[in-house]
Amino acid sequence: MPRLSFTHKPSEMHLESPSGAGHLFIIGGGPRPSEMMERFIELAGGRESKIVIIPVASTTPLETGMRHKLELELSGCSDVSVIDCLRREEADRPENLSMLKDAKAVFFSGGDQNKLVAFLKDTRLLAKVKKVYTAGGLIGGTSAGAAIMSKVMICGDGLNDSDISPYLFNPIVREHVKLSEGFGFLENAIIDQHFNTRSRKNRLINAVLEHPYLSGIGIDESTAVIVNSGGSFEVTGENNVFVFNVLPDDESSQMDSSSNIDIKILKSGDKYTFPVIHPENQ
């Protein structure tokens, strides 16, 4: 499988968020503990801040959006809106665009990340979401809403460990996982979700071997990473986050093998700083 085509070289990648950018709140799917969502509300600016939910990824977007809205309202949030978009041509409706005015946080629901990209890529709606972020706002997402955060996105198609057994680590093979381009809030990593629960180690390692200058971040259910504007993240929630990096001195690294992959297993409260990429390490 060929690598994705980028408009810049890996050495020119932004290892920090844009100047003035806010936070990313990336949830690995599953139930959302109240303590974890309290952090989301806090980073959004509090219970009176305007929060917009985008449930496009779901097969039942309006019902899903209203569930997220109710969850936040039961936590005391007073200004929560849901984007109504059943087809791509509806994304840029004036009423949808106006919802993002003065928004302090945006939340992408779970479902199918490919649908999210198909509906929102290159729309005015997505451009406004990115402005919320670069203005210091919070962008959150769970499951599919987590996968779209990275520029190199795991589509969800292809083999994974649980196809045979959740207890077996399948061989690393070419074209094991399908990749495409996500929304690019996070340019220096690839996100995978439901990570331990669905035994997705194999597909994330494959993705990192194809793009060895990126960190692979596997987030388990009921767990989130909070990415700040300084090129690091903190873990919050009930379970673990895995980070895979192909080390820069690994001359043997190929698409289907490597002799030097660094693995970190993080828990709530742990922090991680993304490695700096130098041209000589490409």
Summary of the structure (lengths in Angstrom):
residues: 282
radius of gyration: 18.0
end to end distance: 19.0
largest distance: 54.5
contacts: 984
relative contact order: 0.17
helix: 27%
strand: 26%
